[in-house]
Amino acid sequence: MPESPLADIHRLVWTSLMAALIAVGAMTVIPVGPVPVTLQTLFVLLAGFVLGPRGGAYAMLLYIAAGALGLPVFAGGKSGLAVLFGPTGGYLAGFVVMAWCAGMGGRRREGGRMTVVVAAAWALAGLAVAYGLGALRLMSVLDIGMGRAFAVGVLPFLPGDLLKIVAAVAAWRYLRDRRLLP
């Protein structure tokens, strides 16, 4: 069946919507140290699940570009290149990979749909990469050791991020089952 002539516009709108939702998630901030707790992770995962690997990564890159150009979309309403090169820059880079991984988890396989368990496993893999890049950046910028970076940049976020994975998978499944996805 041929693709609709509006399919490209439809994908662009969904990509922009997901980038905007990532920005909204970044505005919900609980300061706990050099890396704040936000709802950003939820929407990064959802972008990947909804848009697929490339589309999810593009939505995250669009969000990063908006912040780098000066729009106050980063956590706490921050913007600019200083954020990208600061303590949280590694997480932002890791979120691109996390969106791609979630997209891999949300893809349909020939002969059936992706199971929730596999989707969550892909999301966990993406989260691990984001944590790894974030902790490495924290080590570099704050001149701290691996143990301290893990204690400051990973441990406080684990319980909430696991709940966000559950919420993102549930939202993706709801949208998928009702055929509301692009």
Phi, psi and omega per residue, in radians:
M1 nan 2.300 -3.118
P2 -1.213 2.611 3.139
E3 -1.313 2.529 3.135
S4 -1.047 2.541 3.102
P5 -1.136 -0.319 3.132
L6 -1.663 0.084 -3.072
A7 -1.038 -0.712 3.141
D8 -1.135 -0.722 3.111
I9 -1.150 -0.714 3.122
H10 -1.023 -0.793 3.121
R11 -1.132 -0.713 3.112
L12 -1.089 -0.733 3.132
V13 -1.119 -0.790 3.125
W14 -1.112 -0.696 3.123
T15 -1.112 -0.774 3.109
S16 -1.128 -0.709 3.115
L17 -1.073 -0.769 3.139
M18 -1.163 -0.679 3.081
A19 -1.095 -0.699 3.113
A20 -1.154 -0.697 3.107
L21 -1.145 -0.627 3.067
I22 -1.074 -0.730 3.116
A23 -1.126 -0.720 3.105
V24 -1.091 -0.736 3.105
G25 -1.081 -0.567 3.136
A26 -1.270 -0.330 -3.127
M27 -1.401 -0.310 3.099
T28 -1.527 1.715 -2.960
V29 -2.076 2.313 2.939
I30 -2.101 1.852 -3.096
P31 -1.252 2.161 3.124
V32 -2.250 0.185 -3.106
G33 2.561 -2.620 -3.109
P34 -1.196 -0.330 3.120
V35 -2.138 1.997 -3.099
P36 -1.392 2.750 3.015
V37 -1.467 2.262 3.108
T38 -2.390 3.042 3.021
L39 -1.589 0.090 -3.086
Q40 -0.943 -0.751 -3.098
T41 -1.003 -0.709 3.133
L42 -0.996 -0.814 -3.069
F43 -1.362 -0.489 3.028
V44 -1.110 -0.803 3.105
L45 -1.095 -0.786 -3.127
L46 -1.092 -0.672 3.096
A47 -1.035 -0.765 3.109
G48 -1.131 -0.814 -3.140
F49 -1.058 -0.757 -3.058
V50 -1.318 -0.754 -2.996
L51 -1.695 -0.186 -3.074
G52 1.525 3.099 -3.038
P53 -1.033 -0.920 -3.104
R54 -1.189 -0.819 -3.105
G55 -1.084 -0.712 3.108
G56 -1.115 -0.757 3.106
A57 -1.138 -0.683 3.102
Y58 -1.105 -0.703 3.118
A59 -1.076 -0.736 3.129
M60 -1.173 -0.709 3.106
L61 -1.137 -0.639 3.074
L62 -1.102 -0.748 3.087
Y63 -1.062 -0.807 3.132
I64 -1.103 -0.739 3.130
A65 -1.082 -0.718 3.121
A66 -1.067 -0.775 3.124
G67 -1.180 -0.692 -3.141
A68 -1.145 -0.546 3.141
L69 -1.429 -0.046 3.042
G70 1.979 -0.088 3.081
L71 -1.263 2.400 -3.054
P72 -1.394 1.183 -3.045
V73 -1.859 -0.188 3.138
F74 -1.360 2.942 -3.072
A75 -0.858 2.279 3.128
G76 1.318 0.242 3.134
G77 1.385 0.336 3.131
K78 -1.441 2.882 3.096
S79 -2.742 3.030 3.049
G80 1.717 2.940 -3.115
L81 -1.184 -0.442 3.138
A82 -1.055 -0.584 3.108
V83 -1.171 -0.727 -3.123
L84 -1.150 -0.523 -3.134
F85 -1.757 0.075 3.132
G86 -1.590 -2.883 -3.062
P87 -1.061 -0.510 -3.089
T88 -1.646 -0.016 -3.105
G89 -1.037 -0.610 3.124
G90 -1.142 -0.609 3.100
Y91 -1.175 -0.720 3.127
L92 -1.074 -0.745 3.075
A93 -1.123 -0.728 3.127
G94 -1.135 -0.512 3.124
F95 -1.155 -0.509 3.073
V96 -1.099 -0.805 3.115
V97 -1.161 -0.679 3.140
M98 -1.101 -0.731 3.095
A99 -1.099 -0.707 3.113
W100 -1.102 -0.790 3.141
C101 -1.089 -0.766 3.105
A102 -1.064 -0.668 3.090
G103 -1.076 -0.652 3.067
M104 -1.121 -0.650 3.125
G105 -1.239 -0.463 -3.117
G106 -1.608 -0.075 -3.112
R107 -1.259 2.531 3.043
R108 -1.389 2.445 3.086
R109 -1.749 2.669 3.085
E110 -1.051 2.331 3.120
G111 1.498 0.139 3.114
G112 2.859 -3.083 -3.139
R113 -1.798 2.767 3.093
M114 -1.231 2.422 3.121
T115 -1.407 2.773 3.137
V116 -1.078 -0.666 -3.114
V117 -1.131 -0.757 3.136
V118 -1.180 -0.700 3.104
A119 -1.065 -0.772 3.126
A120 -1.140 -0.631 3.114
A121 -1.125 -0.729 3.080
W122 -1.107 -0.706 3.115
A123 -1.099 -0.729 3.097
L124 -1.095 -0.691 3.107
A125 -1.087 -0.766 3.104
G126 -1.125 -0.688 3.099
L127 -1.101 -0.693 3.115
A128 -1.081 -0.710 3.103
V129 -1.139 -0.773 3.140
A130 -1.084 -0.749 3.084
Y131 -1.084 -0.752 -3.123
G132 -1.088 -0.858 3.129
L133 -1.147 -0.661 3.114
G134 -1.125 -0.784 3.138
A135 -1.136 -0.679 3.093
L136 -1.079 -0.724 3.128
R137 -1.172 -0.711 3.082
L138 -1.033 -0.766 3.131
M139 -1.020 -0.758 -3.086
S140 -1.216 -0.866 -3.040
V141 -1.282 -0.730 -3.072
L142 -1.617 -0.054 -3.129
D143 0.917 0.992 3.123
I144 -2.166 2.885 3.141
G145 -1.427 3.015 -3.095
M146 -1.082 -0.751 -3.132
G147 -1.062 -0.762 3.126
R148 -1.182 -0.720 3.113
A149 -1.088 -0.674 3.098
F150 -1.156 -0.742 -3.123
A151 -1.173 -0.597 -3.088
V152 -1.598 -0.629 -2.976
G153 -1.898 -0.026 -3.136
V154 -2.257 -0.992 -3.030
L155 -0.936 -0.780 -3.108
P156 -1.126 -0.344 -3.017
F157 -1.711 -0.301 -3.057
L158 -0.956 -0.956 -3.079
P159 -1.032 -0.809 3.141
G160 -1.134 -0.701 -3.133
D161 -1.203 -0.568 3.049
L162 -1.137 -0.684 3.062
L163 -1.151 -0.638 3.117
K164 -1.162 -0.602 3.068
I165 -1.101 -0.804 3.120
V166 -1.036 -0.792 -3.136
A167 -1.131 -0.729 -3.136
A168 -1.157 -0.738 3.107
V169 -1.114 -0.735 3.137
A170 -1.116 -0.761 3.126
A171 -1.134 -0.757 3.117
W172 -1.072 -0.760 -3.131
R173 -1.129 -0.707 3.093
Y174 -1.042 -0.866 3.137
L175 -1.110 -0.715 -3.127
R176 -1.125 -0.821 -3.084
D177 -1.158 -0.430 3.123
R178 -1.712 0.138 3.095
R179 0.967 0.775 3.140
L180 -1.757 0.023 -3.079
L181 -1.511 2.719 3.114
P182 -1.158 nan nan
